[in-house]
Amino acid sequence: MKENNENFRLQLVRDKDFPVAIINSDPLDFDFADVDGKQKKIIKKLQKDNSISLTQVLENGTWELEVQFSNQGQTGGIGIVKESFNIPADCSPYTTPYNQNMASYAGQGWGSGQVYLKGNLTNGNISFKDNQIIKAEYDSEKGTLIFFVDGVQQPIYITGIKEKVRFIISMYYAGATCTIRSLKKLTRPTSGHVPNEQTVQW
């Protein structure tokens, strides 16, 4: 009986989807479209570095952002920004001084799967391409940000995050799109340990 009650309790505790709301500091560059009433598509209008952030502040648990870049979207990246930093227009996590407040895992157009953090880059993750599903998982208790490509956990991850953050998406090419598939608060982390793990300090 106790086991049945425990199973029932676990069934009631589910990962929770959160609505996707975006802070857009450059309306001339980004358009947005709802997809299926749940997903949100970001359309890049101008050819230049730029970034947006989600409004949701990440704290008290494990959060997951899942996206899919298309149409030269491999020049994009996903990551985090300090909650206290307001992203201006023409902002990139790869350039000074903005990179002191942001971290990003970039696609094929920026090199070989690099993680950018505070002006430094670390190789070791795969270089994702258009139409792959990219996931960032932030654990506020452990202070970690871990990346996945098509469900495969990547070895380079960020640790030592001890402040409130928000998810970001960066893009470059005009006409590129990024579909935000979901924003979730997880009941427990999905990440584990993988070969050749390497941490990058926030």
N, C-alpha and C positions, 0 to 999 in steps of 0.2 A: 504493500500500500504506500509506504514511504517513497519507494522508487517511482511509483506511478505519479505521485504528487510532484516529485522532483522533475520528472519528464514533462509534466504539464506546465510547471513553472518555467522551464527552459523554453517551451514553445511560445509562452507569452512574451518572453524577452526577445525582441527582434531588433535587427539593425533598423535605424530610423532614417527615412529619407527627409532631407530638408529642402525647402524651396531655394532655387538659385536666384540670387539678386546680385547685381554687379555695380561696382563703382566705376563710372566711365568718365575719365578726366579729359577725353579727346573725342567728342561726338562727331567731329569732322572725319575721323579715321575709322570708327567702329560702328557697325550696324548690328542689330540683334534680331533673332527670329525664334519664336517658340516652336518646338518640334514635339508633336504628340502630346501637347499639354504638360509635359514633364521636363523634357530635355530643352536645352537652349543652345542655339547656334550663334557663334560670333563670326561676323564677316568683316574682313580687313579691307578698307577702301583705298588706302594710300601706301606707297612703298617706302617704308621707313620703320625703324625700331619703335615699338610702343608696347605698353603693358596695361592690363586691367587687373583689378582685384575683385574678389567676391566680398560681399558685405559681412558675411558670417565670421565672427571672431572665434578662433579655435582655442578652446579651453575645456577643462574638466572631462577628459576622456580621449577616445581615439576617433579621428575624423578621416574620411576618405573622399578624394576627388577623382573622378574618372572622366577622361576626355579622349577625343579622337580628332586629330588634325587631318586636313585634306587640302588638295590643290596647292601644292608647294608649302603645305603647313609644316613640313619637316624642319623648317627654319624656326619653328616655335619652341616654346619650352613651358614647363609648369614648375611651380615651386611655392615659396612663401615670402611674405613681406612682414616686417614688424608692424604690429597693429597701430603703433603710434605714428607711422610714416604715411603721409598722403602722397600717392603716386601722381606726379605731374605728367603733362603731355610729353611725348617724345622720350619716355623713360624706358630704359633697358636695364635688366639685372646684370648686364655684362659691362656696363660703362660707369666710370667715376662721375659723380660721387654716389650715384644711386645704388651701386653694388654693395655699399656698406650696410644697406638696410634690407637686402633681398638675397634670395638664393634660388637657383633654377637648374633643372635638368633639361638640357637642350637636345634637339633632334639632329638629324643627319646634316642639315645645312650649316650647322655650327661646328662640325668636327665629328669626333668619334665617341659620342655618348658621354660628353663631359658634364660634370656637375660644377656649376659656377657658384662661388661663395666669397664675398668680400674681396673681389679682385683676383682671386686665385681659382684655378681650374684643376679638376682631378679627373683623369681618365679611368675607365674600367667598366662602365656600364655599356650596354649595347647602344648602337646608334639607331634610334627609332626612325621610322619612315611614315609616309602618309598611310592613313587608314588602319594603323595599329592602335590598340587600346592602351592608353597610358594611364597609370594610376599613381597617385601620391597618397601615402598613408602617414598621418601625423599622430603621434602618441604623446599627449601632453604630460602624462605621468613619467614616461621615460625620457621625454625631451628629444624624440627622434623623428626624422622625416625619411621614409623609405619609399623607393620607387619600384614600379612593376611595369613590364611591357608584355601585353597579351598574356597576363596572368603569371608571368615569370618574375620572381623577385630579383632585383639588381643588387650587385655587391657593394656599390659605393653609396653610402647613406650619410645623412647629417645627424649629428648628436650635439648635446649640450644646449638645447633650446629651452631657456628658462623664462620666457616671456610670452605674452599673448601675440599671436600671429594670425594672418589671413592667407588664404590660397591666392596665387597669382597665375596669370597666363600671359606669356609674351609672344609676339608675332612680328613678322617683317614684311612679307610680300603682299602687294595689292591683290585681292581676289582670293587669298588664302582663307580657309575657314577652320574653326575649332568648335566641335560639338561637345558641350558639357553633358555627358551622359547621366551623371548623378553626383549628388553631394550627400554623404551619409555620415551619421554618427554610429559607430560600430559598438556592439556589445562587448567585443574583445578584439585585439589586434589579429590580423591574418598573417602577419610577417613571422618569419622564423630565422634560422641561420642558414647561410648559403656559402659555398666555397669562395675563397678569395675576398672575403668581406674586408672592407676598409672604411673607417669612419673619417668624416670631415667635421671639424669643430666649428660650431656656429659662433 
